[in-house]
């Protein structure tokens, strides 16, 4: 981890050198967003949510069965050969077999919308429990498909992350209690990974100076090597989340100002400014606006009701969005920004969240692309989750709700392991729509990872984490848990050539 103090060091305390300062140029960002999670305007909510699970099973089941067939075909246990059955209800007691289906976790602490409707005849507020699993061991794991459901048992289940919505193949036998005793489990593993620059063209190399009419010198050879794309230093992609601009809490306002100066290169010495000029794009991964907090000495009963046309204007505080708008307007003239919404931001609550409307940013909206434009603007307000290509790498990112919900299912704090599991399940939001509110898709399931990303980041996490995972066909994915800036004062820099990660801490 590198701190801002270490970058600035003592260079700011030196007397002026009198030399003409070098004019620095921001590195160009090669950026191609995708519209994988855009819902469009004609939204219908009359359809059932069960179609999402059928679509997910249909898309992922062939890959899971292919992995399972390679591993289990011809397997003999106790003199019996394992055979494949097509449906969950085709499992027969005492027969060694394997079957593919969707996992369903039956947990006492997990919210159940049907019970809420039957008891209160009204949709209750989202659950506030920290975890869904119980310590008494009464939680059960089910496997279901369009034919029915069977309960899974066995010690092997403890070796894997299991949440509602993931697609798995299980091998074992049905016992006398009607439960399926699992011997082994297989997942789809990482999806096929596209090559770099799969959506766009790589930048053309800078032509070397002409040597026509003069002798080639060693200096000319040095210039040629310096201009070749392979020898140029990689640009940087900055990722930050949880800025949480607030009209009440000003405890980290100085750090937010230092973050802005750091990205602009205004608070650094010339050597560090040259390095920061390599940052080609900033990604803000959710929770740019803070949750509403009461001011000092203020109670909810102090406010007088001033409703007009059903709207209580006293409950709206415009200052946080104005502060965010000011932050972006200072940054955008020199750096493009990709803005993902989070759970606290002014966007729809259900997954996938749609882009924050440009009207929220009166100072910055001139940098947003015009309607119908084919190229993104310098301020690109995108969906959550979001998928695109940056510097040739396929990138998938979220504001954190998907990982936070998976975290509630398992007795573990290994969030990077959960991110890896989602990649190997080929599903970025497996718990949607069971416990993660989601749009009821009918024709497609966008949360299925059709292609494996090179970079997968999740914002608004309690602490920083990163690792690289590999797939059976040579896939390599850089995982990054991006910490919330309001809690940790940290941001992440990703090298565009190596995908190496540097953590920067803004400390006062």
C-alpha positions in Angstrom: 0.0 0.0 0.0 1.3 3.5 -0.9 0.2 6.5 1.0 -0.2 10.0 -0.3 2.5 11.2 2.1 5.0 8.8 0.6 4.2 9.9 -2.9 4.5 13.6 -2.1 7.5 13.2 0.3 9.6 16.2 0.9 9.5 17.5 -2.7 6.8 20.1 -1.9 9.1 21.8 0.7 11.9 22.6 -1.8 12.5 26.1 -3.1 11.5 26.8 -6.7 14.1 25.5 -9.2 13.4 28.2 -11.8 13.2 25.6 -14.5 10.3 25.6 -16.9 7.8 23.0 -15.8 7.1 20.1 -18.1 3.7 20.1 -19.7 2.0 16.8 -18.9 -0.8 15.2 -20.9 -3.3 12.8 -19.5 -3.1 9.3 -21.0 -5.9 8.5 -23.5 -8.6 6.1 -22.3 -9.5 3.3 -24.7 -13.0 2.5 -23.6 -16.0 0.5 -25.0 -19.0 0.1 -22.7 -21.6 -2.6 -23.2 -25.3 -2.4 -22.6 -25.7 -5.9 -21.2 -27.8 -4.7 -18.2 -29.8 -2.0 -19.7 -33.6 -2.6 -19.3 -35.0 -0.1 -21.8 -38.1 1.9 -21.2 -40.9 -0.6 -21.6 -40.8 -2.3 -18.2 -43.4 -4.8 -17.2 -43.8 -6.3 -13.7 -46.8 -8.5 -14.3 -44.7 -11.6 -15.1 -43.5 -14.2 -12.6 -39.9 -14.2 -11.2 -39.5 -18.0 -11.6 -38.6 -17.5 -15.3 -35.2 -16.1 -14.2 -34.3 -19.5 -12.6 -35.5 -21.5 -15.7 -33.5 -19.2 -18.0 -30.4 -19.5 -15.8 -30.7 -23.3 -15.6 -31.1 -23.5 -19.4 -28.0 -21.4 -20.1 -25.6 -22.9 -17.5 -26.8 -26.5 -17.4 -25.0 -27.7 -20.6 -21.6 -26.4 -19.3 -22.1 -28.1 -15.9 -23.1 -31.4 -17.5 -20.1 -31.3 -19.8 -17.8 -30.9 -16.7 -19.7 -33.6 -14.8 -19.6 -36.0 -17.7 -15.9 -35.8 -18.1 -15.4 -36.3 -14.3 -18.0 -39.0 -13.6 -18.7 -41.0 -16.7 -17.6 -44.6 -15.9 -17.2 -43.9 -12.2 -17.7 -47.1 -10.2 -18.4 -47.0 -6.5 -19.2 -50.2 -4.5 -19.5 -52.1 -7.8 -22.1 -49.7 -9.2 -21.6 -47.4 -12.1 -22.8 -43.8 -11.8 -25.4 -42.9 -14.4 -26.9 -39.6 -15.4 -30.5 -38.8 -14.7 -32.3 -35.9 -16.6 -34.5 -34.7 -13.8 -34.4 -34.4 -10.1 -37.5 -36.6 -9.7 -35.9 -39.3 -11.8 -33.5 -40.1 -8.8 -34.2 -43.6 -7.4 -33.3 -44.7 -3.9 -30.1 -46.7 -3.7 -29.0 -46.0 -7.2 -25.7 -44.3 -7.8 -26.4 -41.3 -10.2 -25.8 -37.7 -10.9 -28.2 -34.9 -11.7 -28.0 -31.1 -12.5 -30.2 -28.5 -11.0 -30.5 -25.2 -9.1 -29.5 -24.8 -5.5 -32.1 -23.5 -3.1 -31.2 -22.7 0.5 -33.9 -23.2 3.1 -32.9 -20.9 6.0 -35.0 -19.8 8.9 -33.5 -16.3 9.0 -33.9 -15.7 5.3 -36.7 -13.4 4.3 -39.8 -15.1 2.8 -42.0 -12.8 0.8 -44.9 -15.3 0.8 -45.0 -15.4 4.6 -44.9 -11.6 4.7 -47.9 -11.4 2.4 -49.9 -14.1 4.2 -49.3 -12.6 7.6 -49.5 -8.8 7.0 -51.1 -8.8 3.5 -48.4 -6.3 2.6 -44.9 -6.4 1.3 -42.6 -5.8 4.3 -39.4 -3.8 4.4 -36.2 -5.6 3.5 -34.7 -7.8 6.2 -32.1 -6.2 8.5 -30.4 -9.4 9.7 -26.6 -9.5 9.1 -26.5 -13.2 8.1 -29.1 -15.7 6.9 -27.5 -18.9 8.2 -28.3 -20.2 11.7 -25.9 -21.7 14.2 -28.2 -24.7 15.1 -27.6 -26.5 11.9 -31.2 -26.5 10.8 -30.6 -24.9 7.5 -31.0 -27.2 4.6 -29.8 -27.3 1.0 -32.2 -28.3 -1.8 -31.7 -29.1 -5.5 -34.5 -28.3 -7.8 -35.5 -28.1 -11.5 -38.8 -27.8 -13.3 -39.8 -31.3 -12.1 -39.4 -30.9 -8.4 -37.0 -30.6 -5.5 -34.8 -32.9 -3.4 -32.8 -32.2 -0.2 -29.1 -32.6 -0.3 -27.0 -34.0 2.6 -23.4 -35.0 3.1 -20.2 -33.6 4.6 -18.9 -32.6 1.1 -21.4 -29.7 1.1 -19.3 -28.0 3.8 -16.3 -27.8 1.4 -18.1 -25.4 -1.1 -19.8 -22.1 -1.0 -23.5 -22.8 -1.6 -26.2 -20.1 -2.1 -29.6 -20.0 -3.7 -29.5 -19.7 -7.4 -26.2 -21.4 -8.3 -26.3 -24.2 -10.8 -24.5 -27.4 -9.8 -24.3 -31.1 -10.6 -24.3 -33.6 -7.7 -23.3 -37.3 -7.6 -24.6 -39.6 -5.0 -27.5 -41.8 -3.9 -30.9 -41.2 -2.4 -31.1 -42.6 1.1 -34.0 -44.1 3.0 -35.2 -40.7 4.2 -35.6 -39.4 0.7 -32.5 -37.2 0.9 -29.8 -37.2 -1.7 -26.5 -38.1 -0.1 -23.9 -36.2 -2.1 -20.5 -37.7 -2.8 -19.1 -35.0 -5.2 -20.2 -31.6 -6.7 -19.3 -29.9 -10.0 -19.8 -26.4 -11.2 -19.6 -24.8 -14.7 -16.2 -23.2 -13.9 -15.0 -20.1 -15.8 -16.7 -19.2 -19.0 -14.8 -18.8 -22.3 -12.6 -15.7 -22.1 -12.3 -13.4 -25.1 -8.9 -12.2 -26.2 -7.7 -8.7 -25.4 -9.1 -6.0 -27.8 -12.0 -8.2 -28.6 -14.4 -5.3 -29.0 -12.2 -2.5 -30.2 -8.9 -1.9 -32.1 -5.7 -1.4 -30.2 -4.1 2.0 -30.5 -1.7 2.4 -33.3 2.0 2.7 -32.4 3.6 6.1 -32.6 5.7 6.3 -35.8 9.4 6.6 -35.2 11.2 9.8 -36.4 12.4 9.7 -40.0 16.1 8.9 -40.6 16.1 9.5 -44.3 19.2 11.4 -45.5 21.2 11.0 -42.3 23.1 8.3 -40.5 21.2 6.1 -38.0 22.6 6.7 -34.5 22.2 4.8 -31.2 19.9 7.6 -30.1 17.5 6.8 -33.0 17.3 3.2 -31.8 16.5 4.4 -28.3 13.7 6.5 -29.7 12.3 3.6 -31.7 12.2 1.4 -28.6 10.6 4.1 -26.5 7.8 4.6 -29.0 6.9 0.9 -29.3 3.7 0.0 -27.5 5.3 -2.9 -25.7 7.9 -0.7 -24.0 5.6 2.1 -23.0 4.5 2.2 -19.4 1.0 1.0 -18.9 -1.7 3.5 -18.1 -3.6 3.3 -14.9 -7.3 2.8 -14.2 -8.4 4.3 -10.9 -11.3 2.6 -9.0 -13.0 4.2 -6.0 -16.3 3.5 -4.2 -18.3 4.7 -1.2 -17.5 8.4 -1.6 -20.7 9.0 0.3 -21.0 12.8 -0.1 -23.1 14.1 2.7 -24.8 17.3 3.8 -24.3 16.4 7.4 -21.2 14.3 8.0 -18.1 16.4 7.2 -15.6 14.3 9.1 -13.8 13.3 5.9 -14.4 16.3 3.7 -10.6 17.0 3.7 -9.8 13.5 2.5 -12.3 14.0 -0.4 -10.6 17.2 -1.3 -7.2 15.5 -1.2 -8.6 12.7 -3.3 -9.6 15.2 -6.0 -6.2 16.9 -5.8 -4.5 13.6 -6.0 -6.4 12.6 -9.2 -5.7 16.0 -10.7 -2.0 15.9 -9.7 -2.2 19.2 -7.9 -1.0 17.9 -4.5 2.1 16.1 -5.7 5.7 16.8 -6.8 6.6 16.9 -10.5 7.8 13.3 -10.5 4.6 12.0 -8.9 2.5 14.2 -11.2 4.1 12.6 -14.2 3.1 9.2 -12.8 -0.5 10.3 -12.0 -0.8 11.6 -15.6 -0.9 7.9 -16.5 -4.4 7.6 -14.9 -6.6 7.4 -18.0 -10.0 6.8 -16.3 -11.8 6.9 -13.0 -14.4 4.3 -12.1 -16.8 5.2 -9.2 -18.3 1.9 -8.1 -21.4 2.8 -6.1 -22.6 4.8 -3.0 -21.5 8.2 -4.1 -24.3 9.7 -2.0 -24.5 9.1 1.7 -27.5 7.7 3.5 -29.7 10.3 5.1 -28.4 11.1 8.6 -29.9 13.3 11.3 -28.0 16.4 12.3 -26.7 17.0 15.8 -29.6 17.5 18.2 -32.2 16.8 15.5 -34.9 14.3 15.9 -37.5 13.0 13.5 -40.3 14.7 15.4 -38.7 18.1 15.0 -39.6 18.4 11.3 -43.0 19.8 10.5 -44.9 18.1 7.7 -45.0 20.1 4.5 -46.4 17.7 2.0 -47.6 19.1 -1.3 -49.1 16.8 -3.9 -48.1 13.8 -1.7 -44.4 14.9 -1.6 -42.7 15.9 1.6 -40.0 18.5 0.5 -38.5 18.6 3.9 -37.2 15.0 3.6 -35.0 15.9 0.5 -31.5 17.2 1.0 -30.0 18.5 -2.3 -26.5 19.2 -0.8 -25.0 15.7 -1.3 -25.8 15.6 -5.0 -24.5 19.1 -5.4 -21.2 18.1 -3.7 -20.9 15.1 -6.0 -21.7 17.2 -9.0 -19.0 19.7 -8.0 -16.5 16.9 -7.5 -17.2 15.5 -11.0 -17.2 18.9 -12.6 -13.7 19.6 -11.2 -12.4 16.3 -12.5 -14.1 15.8 -15.9 -12.1 18.5 -17.8 -9.0 16.3 -17.4 -10.2 12.7 -16.9 -13.2 10.6 -18.1 -15.4 9.1 -15.4 -17.5 5.9 -15.3 -20.2 6.2 -12.6 -22.0 3.1 -11.3 -24.9 3.5 -8.9 -25.0 1.8 -5.5 -27.6 1.0 -2.9 -27.6 4.5 -1.5 -27.6 6.4 -4.8 -30.6 8.0 -6.5 -31.4 5.0 -8.8 -33.9 2.2 -8.9 -33.5 -0.3 -5.9 -33.9 -3.5 -7.9 -31.1 -5.3 -9.7 -29.8 -4.4 -12.3 -29.8 -0.7 -11.2 -30.1 1.7 -14.1 -27.8 4.7 -14.7 -28.2 7.8 -12.5 -30.0 10.4 -14.6 -27.8 13.2 -15.9 -30.3 15.7 -14.5 -28.7 15.1 -11.1 -25.5 16.8 -12.3 -26.3 20.3 -13.6 -22.6 21.2 -13.7 -21.3 17.9 -15.2 -24.1 16.9 -17.5 -22.5 18.7 -20.5 -19.9 15.9 -20.4 -22.7 13.2 -20.8 -23.2 11.9 -24.3 -26.2 13.2 -26.2 -29.2 10.8 -26.6 -28.6 8.4 -29.5 -24.9 9.0 -29.6 -22.7 6.1 -30.6 -19.8 7.1 -28.4 -19.9 7.5 -24.6 -19.3 10.9 -23.1 -16.6 11.7 -20.6 -19.1 11.2 -17.9 -20.6 7.8 -18.6 -23.4 7.0 -16.1 -23.8 3.2 -16.4 -25.8 0.4 -14.9 -24.9 -1.7 -11.8 -23.7 -4.4 -12.7 -21.7 -3.0 -15.6 -19.7 -4.7 -18.4 -17.4 -3.2 -20.9 -13.9 -3.0 -22.3 -11.1 -0.8 -20.9 -7.7 -0.7 -22.5 -8.6 -3.9 -24.4 -9.5 -5.9 -21.2 -13.0 -7.2 -20.6 -14.2 -5.7 -17.3 -17.2 -6.6 -15.1 -18.0 -4.5 -12.1 -20.7 -4.1 -9.5 -21.6 -1.7 -6.7 -21.4 -4.5 -4.1 -25.0 -5.6 -3.5 -24.5 -9.0 -5.1 -21.5 -9.9 -3.0 -23.1 -8.4 0.2 -26.1 -10.7 -0.3 -24.0 -13.8 -1.0 -22.0 -13.0 2.2 -25.2 -13.4 4.2 -25.6 -17.0 3.1 -22.3 -18.5 4.2 -20.3 -18.8 7.4 -17.2 -17.2 6.1 -15.6 -13.8 5.7 -13.7 -14.7 2.6 -15.2 -12.2 0.2 -12.6 -12.9 -2.5 -13.5 -16.5 -2.3 -17.2 -15.6 -2.8 -16.2 -13.5 -5.9 -14.3 -16.5 -7.2 -17.3 -18.8 -6.6 -19.5 -16.4 -8.6 -17.1 -16.5 -11.5 -17.0 -20.3 -11.4 -20.8 -20.5 -11.1 -20.9 -18.2 -14.2 -23.4 -16.0 -12.4 -22.8 -12.4 -11.1 -26.0 -12.3 -9.0 -27.0 -15.9 -8.1 -29.3 -14.8 -5.2 -31.4 -12.6 -7.4 -34.4 -12.5 -7.3 -34.7 -14.6 -4.1 -33.2 -12.3 -1.6 -31.7 -9.7 -3.9 -34.4 -7.6 -5.5 -34.3 -8.0 -9.3 -36.3 -7.2 -12.4 -38.4 -10.3 -13.5 -36.7 -11.1 -16.8 -38.6 -13.3 -19.2 -36.5 -13.5 -22.4 -32.9 -13.3 -21.1 -30.9 -13.7 -17.9 -28.2 -11.0 -18.0 -26.5 -12.1 -14.7 -25.2 -15.3 -16.5 -21.5 -14.7 -17.4 -21.5 -15.6 -21.1 -17.9 -14.5 -21.4 -15.3 -14.5 -18.6 -13.9 -11.1 -17.7 -10.3 -10.3 -17.4 -11.0 -7.9 -14.5 -13.8 -8.3 -12.0 -14.3 -5.7 -9.3 -16.9 -5.2 -6.6 -17.3 -1.9 -4.8 -18.3 -0.8 -1.3 -16.6 -3.5 0.5 -15.3 -3.3 4.1 -11.7 -3.8 3.2 -9.4 -4.1 0.2 -8.6 -7.5 -1.3 -7.3 -8.8 -4.6 -6.1 -12.1 -6.2 -5.8 -13.8 -9.6 -7.8 -16.9 -10.4 -7.2 -19.3 -13.3 -9.6 -21.5 -15.3 -9.2 -24.9 -17.0 -8.6 -23.4 -20.4 -6.1 -20.8 -19.4 -8.5 -18.1 -18.3 -7.0 -15.6 -15.8 -9.2 -13.2 -13.9 -8.0 -10.4 -11.6 -10.5 -10.0 -8.7 -10.6 -6.8 -6.7 -12.7 -6.0 -3.6 -12.8 -2.2 -3.7 -13.0 -0.7 -0.2 -15.5 2.0 0.7 -13.6 5.3 0.7 -15.7 6.8 3.5 -14.6 4.1 5.8 -11.0 3.3 4.7 -9.9 6.5 2.7 -8.5 4.1 0.0 -8.7 3.9 -3.7 -7.3 1.3 -6.2 -5.0 1.8 -9.2 -4.9 -1.0 -11.9 -2.1 -1.2 -14.4 -3.6 -1.5 -17.9 -0.8 -3.7 -19.2 -0.3 -6.2 -16.3 -3.5 -5.7 -14.3 -1.3 -5.4 -11.2 -3.0 -3.5 -8.4 -1.8 -0.7 -6.2 -3.7 0.5 -3.1 -3.5 4.2 -2.3 -4.5 5.6 1.1 -5.4 9.2 1.5 -4.3 10.1 5.1 -4.4 13.4 6.9 
